[in-house]
Amino acid sequence: MWYYRSLILTHLWGCRLILSHKN
């Protein structure tokens, strides 16, 4: 289930990018 793991990683990166943009 590598695709599921990569999906979670991309989701986490997206959240980090949004948080960095908010700051």
N, C-alpha and C positions, 0 to 999 in steps of 0.2 A: 504493500500500500504506500509506495513512494509518492504517488500523485497526491494522496491525502496529506502527507507530511509536508510536501512542498506548498500545498494550498494554505496550510496553517502558517508556514513561514512567511509567505507573501502577505497574508492577512496581518501578521504581526508587524512586518515592515511597513505596511500601509498605515497602520495605527501610529507607528513611530513618526512617519513622515507628516501625518496630520497634526500630531502633538507638536512637532518641531515648527510647523507652519503657524500654529496658534501662538506659540511663544515668539 
